[in-house]
Amino acid sequence: MLFFDRKKIKGKEAERERKLPQHIGIIMDGNGRWAKKRGLPRTAGHSVGASTFKNIAKYCNKIGLKYLTVYAFSTENWKRPQEEVDAIMDLFRQYLKDSISSLDNDNIKIRFIGDISALADDLQKLIKEAEEDTADATGLTLNIAINYGGRQEIVAAAKKLCEDISKGILDPSDISEEEISKRIYTAGQPDPDLIIRPSGEKRISNFMLWQSAYTEFWYSDVLWPDFSPRHLEMAIDDYNKRIRRFGGI
């Protein structure tokens, strides 16, 4: 069932229309375990997971989601075996080469968040091209978090604050949540309403720490390569059952 369908409620209750979140975050987890269960190398899981990512991004755009942030590669993922890291970077490189025009045709705006400067020069160039090529898109804004960490993001924002104070742009007494929010990677975007984590793990894993103060979470045992629009719809259905008080009554 898509978000714009009306759900019929039995009894005396009137029909109710589902509310689509403005911003969804997804921790794309379980590629390695998916491959291991099938006796395949971990890289095979990452390959299928990359295909799942493209399908879900296109689906989110189709149903009218405004913002999607996917956790592609964390600051901690460099600790993995070099062969696996290289394979992930090669997949990312191929994705950028093959899919930019496709996403552009889908009216998807691509942004990258994280410390991009640590990536290979050719990847940085492809990233810049992808952002420029889709800058005028008016559909889904797709944030791809690569070499990203929530703590790293907050530290980077703090450094920007210090720089602005040293330049006289800002006074220390002006530091506020709003000023910090202006300097994080997703500045100008709404905080995620819903964060989804497949694979059975129930951790935030250093993802969007600043933005997720009042985010709803949805967990599933399905491994990321098997994640489908049906699972996304299940998460949105569950989100609609939540009562969000934001600290109030």
N, C-alpha and C positions, 0 to 999 in steps of 0.2 A: 504494500500500500504506500503510495507516495504522499508527501506531506500535504498536498493540496486536496486529497480525498477527504470526504467527511466520514467519520467513524460513527456508525449507528449504535447508540447505547440502548440496551434493553430496558424496559420499564418506563417510568415517567420522565426520565431524563431526556433533554433535547439533544439533537445532533451536535457534535462538537468537532471543530476543525483543529487539527494538530498544529502546534506552533513549531516552526523550524528554527533551530538555533541560528544566531548570526555567525558564530565562529565555532568551529570544531577543531580540536587537536587530536592527532592520532600518533601513538607510539607504536611504530610498525615492528612488532616483536614476534619472534618465533621462526624466522627463516632457517636457522641452523638446525633446530629440532625437527622441523618439517622434513628437511633433507635426510637427517639421521634416521628417522622413522622409515624411510624408503631406501636406506642403504646407499644414499647418494652423497657426494661431497657437499660441504656446507655452501659452496659457491652456487650449486644448483638451486638451493633454497633462496639465495639472494636474487638469482635470475628470475625465478617465478614471482618472488615478492615484488620485484620491480614492475612486472606486468600487472600485478594486483594494484599497485600504487597508481598506475596510469588509469586503470579502469575505475577505481574509486574516485580519483580526481575528476574524471569526465562525468561520472554519475552525480557528484556533488554539484558540479556546474549545471547539469541538466535539471536538477530539482530546485535550483535557485539559491543554494548556499552562497553567502557573501565571502566568507573567509575560511580557509582550510590550512592548518599548519601540520606538516608531517615531520616526524623525527627520523631523519635519514641516517645520520652518522654523528655520534656524540663525541665530545672531547675525550671521553674515556675509551672509545672504540679503537684508538691507536694502539692500545695494549694487546689487541688481538694478534694472532700470527700474521706475519708480514704478507704471506701468500693470500690470506683472506682479505686483508686491507687492500692489497693491490687489485684483487678481483672486484671488490666493491667499487673502488675508484674507476676501474675500467668499465663497469656497468654504468656508473654515473656518467662517465665520459660518453659512452655510446648512447645513453638516454638523451643527453643534451644534443648530440648530433642528429639523432633520429626523430625526436619528438617535439622539438620546439615549434616547427611549422604546424604540426598537428594541433598542439595546444593553442597556438595563435589562431588557427582557424576556428577553434572552439570558443574563442573570445575569453581565454583564461590569462590573467596577468600573473606572471611568475616573479617571485622575489626569493632571495636567498638570505637566510639569517645564520649568524655564526661568524667565526673568525676565518673568513675566506682567504686571508693573506697566507695562511699556512698550507694552502693547496698548491698543486703543481701549476706552473704558469699557464699551460694550455687550458686547464680547467677554469682558472680565473678568467681567461679570455672568453671561453664558452659561456660562463656564467654572466658576464657583462653583456654579451650578445643576446642571451636569452631574456635578460631583464629589459634591454633596450627594445628588442623586437616585439615584446608583449606589453610595453608600457602604456599603450593607449587602449588596452582591452578593458571592457566594462563589465565583464562577467565575474566569475569567481576569482578572488585573489588567493593564489596558492603560494604559501610560504614553505620553502624547503629548508629545513634546519640541517646544516652540514657543518661538521666541526663545531657543534653547538653544545653549550652547557648552560643551565640556568644560573649557576653561580658565576660563571664566566661573563654572562650577559650583565648581571648586576655590577660586577667589578668594572666592566667596560663603561657602564653608565656612570659609576662613581668617578672614574677617571675623567669623563667628559665634564662632569660637574666641577671637578677640581680645575680643569683647564679653563672653563668659563669664569670661575671665580678669580683665577690668576690673571685673566685678561680684563677683569672688571666688568664682565657681562652680567655677572650674577653676584649677589652678596650672600655670604653664608647663612644669614637669617632668612633668605628666600628659599632655602632648600625645603622641599615638601614632596609628598607622594606624587603630586602632579608634575613637578620638575623632574623627578626620576623617571616617571612614565614617558616623558617627552624624549628621553635619551636611551630607552631600550630599543631592541631591534624591531619590535612591532609597534613603534610609536605611531599614533594616529589611527590605530585599529582597535576595535573593541576587544576586551579580554575574552578568552574562550569561555563559552557557556558550557561546553561539554568536552571532556577529554576521554578518548576511547583507548583502551589497551587490551589487545588480544593476547593470546598465548598462555593465559592462566596466571601470569605474574600480577601482583597487586602492589606495585611500587610506582612512584612518580619518576624515578631515575633521572633526576636533575633536569627535568623538562618544564619549561615555562614557570619557574618558581615564583617570579614576581606576579605574573599575570593570573595565576591559578588560585588566588586567595579565596575566591568564592565560586570556583568552577565545580560543576557536577562531574562525577567520574562514572564510567561504565566499563566493566571488565568482562571478558569472555575467555573461555578455554580454547576457542578456535585459534589455530596458528595463522600468522599473517598471510602466507600464500593462499590459504583457503578462505580468507575473509572476502565477503561478497556484499553487494548492495543490500541483500536481505539482512545481513548482520548490522549494517549501518542503519537500516530502517528499524531494527529491533532496539538499537541504542537510542534512536530518536523517540520511539514510542515510550521507552522507559523514562527518558528525559522529561517527557510531557506529564509524567505522573509525579514528578518532583515538585515540591513547594519551596520556592527560593525566597528566603527571608533576608538574606544579606545582613545578618546580625540583628534584624528587627523581630517583630512579633508576627 
